[in-house]
Amino acid sequence: MTSLTTKRQRCDQVNQAIRIIAAHGRRFFYCQSKDTYASMEVDDNGRIWFVDDYSQKRIYTHRPSYARWRGFNHGGTLRRLVELFRDYIRTGKQLHPGYLGQERLNDSNIWGYEPEAMAAVRAEAGALPVFRQPIWRSERGSVDADEVEAAIDRVRLGLEPEEDGEYDQ
């Protein structure tokens, strides 16, 4: 596979993530009045562009971080996400799933999405190859989510493991 083909494949994955973000909560990357979605593109020279959902302007994503993106109609948080998407398309380095609506201390998120909408975005977009998948390992091999939750509950209750690794009831 050529570098350009690989970039375009990653671009398709990023566009899936953008559509998922646009389908939930405050619907970032979607313009209701024009019924348009934002997207990313890779041109024939391998350059990566962002197409804004409102202005429909094609914005070159490799401008310095201090430079204004003319036609970009979102704030700095979403611009940073677009820059991270650009880097994934260019290098293949997966994003940490925490970039999907970073948590605040009061159990809300930086995007202002309702908890149910944010959970849906994290579940759907987080499963895409754009984002690193969490790996739980122990001496026995992989650990499933139920085991992790049970271990967290035992720690919260102050139970200590015995010498054989089992928890005293």
Summary of the structure (lengths in Angstrom):
residues: 169
radius of gyration: 19.9
end to end distance: 55.3
largest distance: 63.7
contacts: 420
relative contact order: 0.13
helix: 37%
strand: 15%
